[in-house]
Amino acid sequence: MFDRLVACADVEEHVVLGSSVGFLALHGGIEPGTEGIARTAAARTGGSAYVVTQPRSRGWHVPSHRIDTAAVPGLAAFLAHVDVVVSVHGYYLPDQPDAILVGGGRRDLAADLAARLRDCVDEMPVVDELDRIPRAMRGVDPRNPVNRSRAGGVQLELPHRARLGAAAAPVPTVPDRITTALIGFAEGLAGTGAA
């Protein structure tokens, strides 16, 4: 199903094979801002990126755990190349409109990234306890691409305000600060040899 989406003429598939830390945005366009955060973090760290951007009007959301990675050559190449993945997603929940949710199978890395996010985005709660993250947004299913690289990864679920900043803001926007935290996280992995 995801392979059919990627094959559509109005859908952009962006693949960069850089370092062993990869940034993933599978729902760019329908989860606006995720594609920019993933691409910028990858570009600024020399990291790898796999980003799919579709027109918002298309609205084709394939749940991550239902993506057949073998049927999407660009995604398969990305996952074979990287050790650690950071998968950037967007969400809206009326009862948690501002929480940044940090899931994924690598709970040690999720705790590290959550601490970095708390340091730079103090006006928004950062949740990395799985029992406080809705089941569908935890990113722990082994079929989810975030868990399919050699060393697994972290799934970042961002509310609207954390993905889209105000134009010409006088101070770094929340998305800018999140991107900076992701860059520090990736550089930390590279520096320790964890990726």
Secondary structure, DSSP 8 states (H G I E B T S, - for coil): -HHHHHTSTT-EEEEE--SSEEEEEEEETTSTTHHHHHHHHHHHHT-EEEEEE--TTT-----GGG--GGG-HHHHHHHHH-SEEEEEEE---TTSTT-EEEESS-HHHHHHHHHHHHHH-TTS-EE--GGGS-GGGS---TTSGGG-STT-EEEEEE-HHHH---TT-SS--HHHHHHHHHHHHHHHHHHHT--
